[in-house]
Amino acid sequence: MDLVILALIGLVVFAFASAAQATTGFGYALVAVPIFALAVDTHTAVVATTALGFVLTASTGYRERAHVQLPTARRIFVASLLGMPLGLVLLSRLDGRWLSLVIGVTVLVLVVLLWRRVGLPTGAGVERSAGVVSGVLLTATGMNGPPVALALQASNYPAREFRATIQAIFVGQDLIAVIAFGALGFLNVEVATVVFGGLAGIPIGWLVGDRLVRRMSEQQFRAGVLLVLVATAGVTLISVVT
């Protein structure tokens, strides 16, 4: 695919993902990966989204660092390191069709969890389990957010502590994942091009998201994002079986 088209795809997709993140707090990766996967190689979608995620979360994580709940963040992050190798194996061994199948099913499951606002019990064991699952999902599909969000919601942190803690976890996870992707040879010209376009799309998405907040309720936009996720996951699954 032409590199200019790849950059434009990155710009458009990550503008939408950033708008969703700014408006509802949804994980940008949950929005970006399945849409990316419809237009580019699935492996490129996962790696590029993770690299862009590091850029997106690093600045927010730094600004909110004083509000991070360190014991929780440490437990989840360390546990995620145990899951990342399995995710890397899946990413390396599965071809594009099987990886698309995993992504499509994962998105549908996570949409149900988010829609139902499923609650988890509290405790260090739950946090560590969420960390392991998050690590697997990150390096296999690029979508590490929902298990962490569910675990943090169970602790009933105030909004600022919740946001700061989840961003701190994501920064660490994304950094380790990008290093691992580089070591395994997944960073290439196509990924760099998508990232370049995505970097241009991030500020556009945040601007649009801020304006949507003023015109739409969070519930309305949340419902719209869920519908988009279901549609993209459905198209992804259909493309695998046809």
C-alpha positions in Angstrom: 0.0 0.0 0.0 1.2 3.5 -0.8 2.8 5.2 2.2 0.8 8.4 1.8 -2.4 6.3 2.0 -1.0 4.5 5.1 -0.3 7.9 6.8 -3.8 9.1 6.0 -5.3 5.9 7.4 -3.3 6.5 10.6 -4.5 10.1 10.8 -8.2 9.3 10.4 -8.3 6.2 12.6 -6.4 7.7 15.5 -8.3 11.0 15.3 -11.4 9.0 15.8 -9.8 6.9 18.6 -8.5 10.0 20.3 -12.0 11.6 20.1 -13.5 8.6 21.7 -10.9 8.6 24.5 -11.3 12.4 25.1 -15.1 12.1 25.2 -15.9 8.9 27.1 -12.6 7.6 28.5 -12.8 4.5 26.2 -9.6 2.8 25.5 -8.2 4.3 22.3 -6.8 0.8 21.3 -10.2 -0.8 21.6 -11.4 1.7 19.0 -8.3 1.8 16.8 -7.1 -1.8 16.4 -10.2 -3.3 14.8 -10.6 -0.4 12.4 -6.9 -0.4 11.6 -7.1 -4.1 10.9 -9.7 -3.6 8.2 -7.3 -1.4 6.2 -3.8 -2.7 7.0 -2.0 -5.9 8.0 -3.2 -7.0 11.4 0.3 -7.2 12.8 0.9 -3.6 11.7 -2.4 -2.5 13.3 -1.4 -4.0 16.7 2.2 -2.7 16.7 1.3 0.8 15.4 -1.5 1.2 17.9 0.7 0.2 20.8 3.4 2.7 19.7 0.9 5.5 19.3 -0.6 4.5 22.7 2.7 5.2 24.4 2.8 8.7 22.9 -0.8 9.4 23.9 -0.5 8.2 27.5 3.0 9.4 28.3 2.1 13.1 28.5 -1.1 12.5 30.5 0.7 10.1 32.8 3.5 12.6 33.5 1.0 15.4 34.3 -1.0 13.3 36.6 1.9 11.4 38.3 1.2 12.9 41.7 -2.2 11.1 41.8 -1.0 7.6 40.9 -1.9 4.9 43.4 1.6 3.3 43.3 0.9 0.0 45.1 -2.0 -0.8 42.7 -0.1 0.4 39.6 3.0 -1.6 40.6 1.0 -4.9 41.1 -0.8 -4.6 37.8 2.3 -3.6 35.8 4.5 -6.3 37.2 1.8 -9.0 36.7 1.4 -7.8 33.1 5.0 -8.6 32.4 4.2 -12.2 33.0 1.4 -12.1 30.4 3.3 -10.3 27.7 5.5 -13.2 26.5 2.4 -15.3 25.7 0.9 -12.4 23.8 4.1 -12.1 21.8 4.0 -15.8 21.0 0.4 -15.4 19.7 1.4 -12.3 17.6 4.4 -14.1 16.1 2.7 -17.5 15.5 -0.8 -16.5 14.3 -1.2 -15.5 10.7 -3.3 -12.5 9.8 -6.6 -14.3 9.5 -6.3 -16.0 12.9 -5.1 -12.9 14.6 -8.1 -11.0 13.1 -10.4 -13.7 14.5 -8.8 -13.2 18.0 -9.2 -9.5 17.7 -12.8 -9.6 16.5 -13.9 -12.0 19.3 -11.9 -10.0 21.9 -13.6 -6.8 20.9 -17.1 -8.3 21.1 -16.4 -9.8 24.6 -14.9 -6.5 25.9 -17.8 -4.5 24.4 -20.2 -6.7 26.4 -18.2 -6.2 29.6 -18.1 -2.4 29.1 -21.8 -2.2 28.1 -22.8 -4.2 31.2 -20.4 -2.3 33.4 -19.3 -5.6 34.9 -17.8 -5.2 38.4 -15.0 -7.2 39.9 -14.2 -8.0 43.5 -11.4 -6.0 45.1 -8.1 -7.3 46.2 -4.5 -7.7 45.2 -5.2 -11.1 43.6 -7.8 -9.5 41.2 -5.4 -6.7 40.3 -2.6 -9.2 39.5 -5.0 -11.4 37.5 -6.1 -8.3 35.5 -2.5 -7.4 35.0 -1.6 -10.8 33.5 -4.7 -10.7 31.1 -3.8 -7.2 30.2 -0.3 -8.1 29.3 -1.4 -11.0 27.0 -4.0 -8.8 25.3 -1.5 -5.9 24.8 1.2 -7.8 22.9 -1.3 -10.0 21.1 -4.0 -7.5 20.1 -2.9 -4.1 21.4 -6.0 -3.9 23.5 -4.9 -3.9 27.1 -7.2 -1.4 28.7 -10.5 -3.1 29.8 -9.0 -5.7 32.3 -7.1 -2.8 34.0 -10.1 -0.5 33.9 -12.4 -3.2 35.5 -9.9 -3.9 38.2 -9.5 -0.2 39.1 -13.2 0.4 39.0 -13.6 -2.2 41.7 -11.4 -0.2 44.0 -13.7 2.9 43.6 -10.8 5.4 43.1 -11.8 9.0 42.6 -11.8 10.0 38.9 -8.4 11.7 39.0 -6.7 8.9 40.9 -8.3 6.4 38.5 -7.1 8.3 35.4 -3.6 8.8 36.7 -3.1 5.2 37.8 -4.4 3.7 34.6 -2.2 6.1 32.5 0.8 5.2 34.5 0.2 1.5 34.0 -0.3 2.0 30.2 2.9 4.0 29.8 5.0 1.2 31.4 3.2 -1.5 29.5 3.4 0.2 26.1 7.1 1.0 26.6 8.0 -2.6 27.3 5.8 -3.8 24.5 7.3 -1.5 21.9 10.8 -2.6 22.9 9.8 -6.2 22.6 8.2 -5.5 19.1 11.5 -3.9 18.0 13.5 -6.9 19.3 11.3 -9.3 17.3 11.5 -7.2 14.1 7.9 -5.9 14.0 8.9 -2.2 13.7 9.1 -1.4 10.0 8.5 1.3 7.5 4.7 0.6 7.4 4.4 0.8 11.1 6.4 4.1 11.2 4.2 5.6 8.5 1.0 4.7 10.3 2.5 6.1 13.6 3.4 9.3 11.7 -0.1 9.8 10.5 -1.5 8.9 13.9 0.5 11.5 15.6 -1.1 14.1 13.3 -4.5 12.7 14.1 -4.2 12.8 17.9 -4.6 16.5 18.4 -7.5 16.6 15.9 -9.3 13.8 17.7 -8.9 15.5 21.1 -10.2 18.8 19.7 -13.2 17.0 18.2 -13.8 15.1 21.4 -13.8 18.2 23.5 -16.5 19.8 21.2 -18.6 16.6 21.2 -18.6 16.7 25.0 -20.4 20.0 24.8 -23.0 18.8 22.3 -23.6 15.2 23.2 -24.1 13.4 26.5 -21.5 10.9 27.5 -24.2 8.2 27.3 -25.0 9.1 23.7 -21.5 9.1 22.5 -20.7 6.0 24.5 -23.6 4.2 22.7 -22.3 5.4 19.4 -18.8 4.1 20.1 -20.2 0.7 21.2 -22.1 0.4 17.9 -19.0 1.2 15.9 -17.0 -1.4 17.8 -19.7 -4.0 17.3 -19.8 -3.2 13.6 -16.1 -3.3 13.0 -15.7 -6.5 15.0 -18.5 -8.0 12.9 -16.9 -7.0 9.7 -13.5 -8.3 10.9 -15.1 -11.7 11.7 -16.9 -11.8 8.4 -13.7 -11.1 6.5 -12.0 -14.1 8.3 -14.7 -16.6 7.2 -15.2 -15.4 3.7 
